[in-house]
Amino acid sequence: MTRTALITGAGIAGEVAAWWLARFGWRCTVIERSSELRTQGQNIDVRGAAREVLRRMPSGGFDGRTPARTVDDEVGDRSTGEVGTRFVDGDDTPLAEFPAGESDTDGATAEREILRGQLAELLFERTRGDVDHRFGLTVLRCEEAPDGLDVTFSDGSSERFDVLLVAEGVGSTTRRRVFGDTAERRALGLTMGYYSVARAPEDDDWWNWYNAPDGRSVTTRPDNVGRTRVTLSFRSDDRHDELSRDEQKLMLRDRFAGAGWRTERLLAGLDVADDLYLEDLGQIVSPTWSSGRVALLGDAAWCATPVSGMGTSLAIVGGYVLAGELAAHVHHRDGFAGYERILRPYVEQAQKLPPGTPQVVHPRSAIGLGVLRTALRVAGSAPVKAVSGGLISPPADKIDLPDYAHLIPVDGNSAR
Ligand SMILES: Cc1cc2nc3c(=O)[nH]c(=O)nc-3n(C[C@H](O)[C@H](O)[C@H](O)COP(=O)(O)OP(=O)(O)OC[C@H]3O[C@@H](n4cnc5c(N)ncnc54)[C@H](O)[C@@H]3O)c2cc1C
């Protein structure tokens, strides 16, 4: 009997899980709340074990032979071209430069840097032939039956699945519906707004990072479509992600007025931006990732936040391990147990941020800012660069990645 999975959320984690489950012969349905694929987002990196997962995904149909090209190669084709991370002062004088890593894991800028939206599109393209995608749909109810899970959708239809994998991102509503309030949100006291502006001659291929007083930072990054990707971050314990888009713009304009460096030009670009995405950073800590036939995956289970540098890598590795463990076990309960046993230590390491993150790199006082700039000059100097480079490299390869190749049906055909 073909086993069936419903995955909620056509983001990174959901699409990777769907790809692998389809390879293992499962019939997969992915539903997405949004009416179309969400292709917003800034530069994200794919590191360590996540690159290995993408290397195991051939970019064409799966025929059981070693592929000439893989999804990892395709991510490389879409590189943002970022050459490294550079901290600057208000006069644009470099304080420290950390060139891009040349290994799978090193440095603040990873070897594989891609726009989130392009990664989402790529994964969608690679799954769409084998997976049933439905947009503008959510789960209204789900009820456990002895031999399946009866799911009622927001359009009133219902269907039975073997398992439900919730990959809805940090604000998951199905998590709340199934798991109640068991997940803890650990606020980091930092809000980040991302958007893009027209590229100006002063924008180069570095990730330029400027710290302003009052716990603010402004960064610009290159992309592969000729624009500049801007991030405005500030320390605050308030929630801003529920404001309307226009209110968020006004709030950012107000907060960053007079911040210095290139901020005036970047704020002018904010006025006309149609791609602002704002989040109040908070980590999700769930005591368990499964309940009956339902499992949590990706940010919905363990959001580590963008400051961890691991959000997307965890989503990719998580999708792979969850699919593999489900395919490796006859009973979903054993699959969910294996998934959590293998992945939880990896996630916990990623959630352990370097001491003082994000406060230390967002000082509030002029004295704090001076101390940070001195520390950056020292960290960027040749003798300590090797050590400081290590500090900003997340623990991306700290997992013994299982090999599930033997679970792929011999003829290579998926269920659909
Ligand atoms: C539009 C967008 C822009 C982002 N930009 C950045 C960025 O610039 N930098 C960064 O570090 N991280 C960004 N992220 C977060 C980043 O994608 C994740 O941290 C990481 O990739 C883990 O992915 P995920 O698949 O768990 O969640 P996500 O990538 O967040 O995907 C979750 C998906 O689930 C969908 N969804 C939500 N609720 C439901 C529901 N009830 N039913 C069905 N579908 C639902 C969402 O619409 C989304 O498509 C962004 C996420 C999104 C959605």
PDBQT file of the ligand as one rigid body, heavy atoms in Angstrom, charges set to zero:
ROOT
HETATM    1  C1  LIG A 501       8.191  35.080   2.597  1.00  0.00    +0.000 C 
HETATM    2  C2  LIG A 501       9.348  34.662   3.476  1.00  0.00    +0.000 A 
HETATM    3  C3  LIG A 501      10.528  35.411   3.474  1.00  0.00    +0.000 A 
HETATM    4  C4  LIG A 501      11.600  35.040   4.285  1.00  0.00    +0.000 A 
HETATM    5  N1  LIG A 501      12.753  35.773   4.248  1.00  0.00    +0.000 NA
HETATM    6  C5  LIG A 501      13.808  35.397   4.979  1.00  0.00    +0.000 A 
HETATM    7  C6  LIG A 501      15.045  36.118   4.919  1.00  0.00    +0.000 A 
HETATM    8  O1  LIG A 501      15.155  37.092   4.203  1.00  0.00    +0.000 OA
HETATM    9  N2  LIG A 501      16.079  35.689   5.692  1.00  0.00    +0.000 N 
HETATM   10  C7  LIG A 501      15.961  34.596   6.499  1.00  0.00    +0.000 A 
HETATM   11  O2  LIG A 501      16.926  34.238   7.173  1.00  0.00    +0.000 OA
HETATM   12  N3  LIG A 501      14.821  33.897   6.585  1.00  0.00    +0.000 NA
HETATM   13  C8  LIG A 501      13.737  34.268   5.856  1.00  0.00    +0.000 A 
HETATM   14  N4  LIG A 501      12.569  33.546   5.924  1.00  0.00    +0.000 N 
HETATM   15  C9  LIG A 501      12.514  32.391   6.838  1.00  0.00    +0.000 C 
HETATM   16  C10 LIG A 501      13.233  31.174   6.251  1.00  0.00    +0.000 C 
HETATM   17  O3  LIG A 501      12.628  30.775   5.041  1.00  0.00    +0.000 OA
HETATM   18  C11 LIG A 501      13.166  30.054   7.262  1.00  0.00    +0.000 C 
HETATM   19  O4  LIG A 501      13.778  30.468   8.465  1.00  0.00    +0.000 OA
HETATM   20  C12 LIG A 501      13.886  28.767   6.871  1.00  0.00    +0.000 C 
HETATM   21  O5  LIG A 501      14.103  28.627   5.511  1.00  0.00    +0.000 OA
HETATM   22  C13 LIG A 501      13.063  27.576   7.362  1.00  0.00    +0.000 C 
HETATM   23  O6  LIG A 501      12.035  27.350   6.442  1.00  0.00    +0.000 OA
HETATM   24  P1  LIG A 501      10.615  26.704   6.746  1.00  0.00    +0.000 P 
HETATM   25  O7  LIG A 501      10.305  25.906   5.535  1.00  0.00    +0.000 OA
HETATM   26  O8  LIG A 501      10.569  26.061   8.064  1.00  0.00    +0.000 OA
HETATM   27  O9  LIG A 501       9.600  27.968   6.831  1.00  0.00    +0.000 OA
HETATM   28  P2  LIG A 501       9.229  29.063   5.774  1.00  0.00    +0.000 P 
HETATM   29  O10 LIG A 501      10.273  29.227   4.748  1.00  0.00    +0.000 OA
HETATM   30  O11 LIG A 501       8.836  30.238   6.594  1.00  0.00    +0.000 OA
HETATM   31  O12 LIG A 501       7.936  28.468   5.009  1.00  0.00    +0.000 OA
HETATM   32  C14 LIG A 501       6.698  28.240   5.643  1.00  0.00    +0.000 C 
HETATM   33  C15 LIG A 501       5.604  28.200   4.579  1.00  0.00    +0.000 C 
HETATM   34  O13 LIG A 501       4.392  27.779   5.198  1.00  0.00    +0.000 OA
HETATM   35  C16 LIG A 501       3.333  28.594   4.745  1.00  0.00    +0.000 C 
HETATM   36  N5  LIG A 501       2.262  28.547   5.755  1.00  0.00    +0.000 N 
HETATM   37  C17 LIG A 501       2.188  29.271   6.907  1.00  0.00    +0.000 A 
HETATM   38  N6  LIG A 501       1.091  28.918   7.594  1.00  0.00    +0.000 NA
HETATM   39  C18 LIG A 501       0.473  27.960   6.864  1.00  0.00    +0.000 A 
HETATM   40  C19 LIG A 501      -0.710  27.179   7.068  1.00  0.00    +0.000 A 
HETATM   41  N7  LIG A 501      -1.457  27.316   8.165  1.00  0.00    +0.000 N 
HETATM   42  N8  LIG A 501      -1.048  26.265   6.126  1.00  0.00    +0.000 NA
HETATM   43  C20 LIG A 501      -0.290  26.104   4.987  1.00  0.00    +0.000 A 
HETATM   44  N9  LIG A 501       0.832  26.813   4.746  1.00  0.00    +0.000 NA
HETATM   45  C21 LIG A 501       1.210  27.724   5.698  1.00  0.00    +0.000 A 
HETATM   46  C22 LIG A 501       3.980  29.936   4.551  1.00  0.00    +0.000 C 
HETATM   47  O14 LIG A 501       3.202  30.767   3.714  1.00  0.00    +0.000 OA
HETATM   48  C23 LIG A 501       5.320  29.548   3.935  1.00  0.00    +0.000 C 
HETATM   49  O15 LIG A 501       5.225  29.405   2.551  1.00  0.00    +0.000 OA
HETATM   50  C24 LIG A 501      11.472  33.904   5.143  1.00  0.00    +0.000 A 
HETATM   51  C25 LIG A 501      10.283  33.150   5.138  1.00  0.00    +0.000 A 
HETATM   52  C26 LIG A 501       9.226  33.508   4.320  1.00  0.00    +0.000 A 
HETATM   53  C27 LIG A 501       7.937  32.692   4.328  1.00  0.00    +0.000 C 
ENDROOT
TORSDOF 0
